[in-house]
């Protein structure tokens, strides 16, 4: 995982934004980051949330 994060950071000049959606499924997290690198789009779990979920997360009411 450390090398994957490093590869993401080298490509996008930032680490992937991991908020914990896939902590219970590390293989899925790895696949998601690899896909983001392949698709040339920085990985950001926050963007996977709906607007309502983003508001709940921002308010501290949505935890993973």
N, C-alpha and C positions, 0 to 999 in steps of 0.2 A: 504494500500500500504506500509505503514511504516513497518508493521510486515512481509510482504512478502519480502521486501528488507533485513530485519534483518535475516530472514530464509535463504535467498540466501547467505548472507555474512557469516553466521555460517557454511553453508555447503561447500562453495568454498573459504572462507577466502578473499572474495572481493565482492563489491557491483556489481549488474548487470550494464553492460555498456549500458546506455540509452542515445541515441543521439537525440531522439525526433521524431523518425519515427511514433510513435503511440500516440502522445500527443492528437490528435483529437479523439482517440478511446481508452480510458483508460481500457475498458473491455478487448480489444484485448491484450493490454500490460500486464495486469494481467494474462490472459490465457497463454501468451507466457512465462512469468517468471515461472509460475507454471509448464508448460511443461518442461522447462529447468531443473528445480529442479528434476522433476520426471525422466527425461531422463539422469540425472547426468552429465549435460553439462552446464557450466556457460553461462548465458545469455549475448549476445553481439550483439547489433544491427549493429555495424560496420561490423561484419562478414556477415551480410545479404546483404550488398552492393556488387555490381560487382566491379571489379578492377577499371573500369573507374569511377564509382560513388565514390569509396574510394579516388581516386586521386582528384576528384572535391571537395569532402568533406574536404580533407586535405588542399586544396588550398583555402578553404573558399567560393567556388562557389556552394556548395550544402547545402541548409539550409532547415530545417523542421519547 
